[in-house]
Amino acid sequence: MTAATAGGQTGVACCDDANGRRVCGNPLPAECYGRKYWLVDDSGMIRKVIDPAAERAQRQGANEAGGLSPQEQSVRRKQERLLQAFPTLQAFDAWRDAQLADYDRQIAQIRALLAEGADPDALAPTLQRLLDERRAAAERLAAERRELEEALRAQQQGQQGR
């Protein structure tokens, strides 16, 4: 329970899920993504409350006041969606790894069939398609991770400036 949670603090993160049940975990449980949650330290004290809806409204007000270009607003919206879905890089990495592992399982199954003597002409196109899709997915996910890193850095700088 002393491992780092969102924001690099120790303890656990808790929220109320869609059914109103309290969910706690370290790292942040998937049920808490995009929901208001609180960080509880090892002594049971609430150290921080994170409300994505309030933060989003505050950022939107800042965007409108700052006169951002449509392209900048689009980038901000994408970053907000990433922050809602993945409040930490660890959460994103776990999701990314699961996505890529699915491709890896399928590729391994086809390679096993080929090793067992299955018709290579029938399986080669499928194997190549999966390899191409996995490569494209890995590139897309790497770009999204960079965007999330940038959004988290901007969020931290904004919190430090308060």
C-alpha positions, 0 to 999 in steps of 0.5 A: 500500500505504500507504492506511489499513486497518481501524483506520486504520493503514497497510499491509495486512490478511492472513488465511488463507481457507477453503482455507488460502491466505494472502490480503492486501489493503488494504482488508481482503479479503472472504475475511477478514470474520469470520476472524482476521486481522492488520494488517501495516505497510509494513515487514512487521511485524505490528502487530495481530491481530484475532480476531472469535471471541475478541472476540465471546466477550469481548463475550458474557461482558460482556453476561451479566455486565452483565445486559443486557435482551433488547432490548439483547442483540438489538441487540448480536447484530445489531451483532456480525453487522455487525462480523463481516461488515463490519470497516470502514465502507469494506467496508460502503459497497462492499457497499451500493453494489454492492447499489444498483447492481444496482437501478440497472442494472435501472431503467436497462434498463427506462427504455431499453426505454421510451425505445425505444418499449416498451409503457409499460403493461407496463413501468410496474409493474415500474419502479415496483416496482424504484424502491420496492424500491431506496428501501426497500433504501437506507433499510434499508442506511442504518440498518444503516450507522448501526448499524455505525458505532455498533458500531465506535465502541463497539468502539474505545472498548472497545479504548481502555479496555484 
